[in-house]
Amino acid sequence: MKTTGTQTPVKAAAARYLKIVEWSDEDGCFVGRAPGLFYGGCHGADETRVFRQLRKLVEQHVAELLSRKGRLPPATAGKTYSGKFIVRVGPALHQKAAVKALNRGESLNQFVAEAIASYGSE
């Protein structure tokens, strides 16, 4: 892996992973995580400090993976999405969702999209 500018190879690789810091009402603090790279994360009262701590955790994890396995999971930062995906569910759940959508005068796609959107706002 090439060094970019003043970045080390580990920092350059770590930059390829999404880092999320958000407020958690449940925890009463900011929570930092790197989905797709590792479970867990870090937390604290100061958003900027949590982000710095998360960056260090990501760099340490990337360095460890490179030293042990020599390869990393697929990058998560900068990923683009088509807006299409297939969800496999059992026939009973499919029927239940289709009937609920019909009762609401919506397509199944619209019903599922709204359900997913409402989940993110909880």
MOWOHU-V463507 format. One record per residue. PHI is phi in whole degrees, 0 to 359 (* if undefined). Layout:
# MOWOHU-V463507
phi=[PHI & PHI]
This chain:
# MOWOHU-V463507
phi=[* & 283 & 274 & 253 & 61 & 263 & 285 & 282 & 302 & 293 & 297 & 297 & 291 & 296 & 294 & 279 & 246 & 296 & 236 & 242 & 237 & 216 & 285 & 243 & 297 & 298 & 268 & 69 & 199 & 278 & 237 & 249 & 211 & 231 & 299 & 88 & 249 & 204 & 271 & 85 & 166 & 214 & 207 & 175 & 278 & 252 & 301 & 295 & 294 & 297 & 296 & 299 & 297 & 297 & 303 & 296 & 299 & 297 & 298 & 296 & 294 & 298 & 300 & 295 & 298 & 296 & 286 & 273 & 253 & 77 & 214 & 240 & 293 & 304 & 298 & 244 & 278 & 73 & 289 & 255 & 235 & 281 & 92 & 236 & 204 & 253 & 245 & 261 & 227 & 290 & 303 & 295 & 291 & 302 & 297 & 300 & 293 & 297 & 293 & 299 & 298 & 301 & 298 & 269 & 72 & 242 & 284 & 299 & 300 & 297 & 300 & 292 & 299 & 293 & 296 & 294 & 297 & 290 & 297 & 290 & 264 & 286]
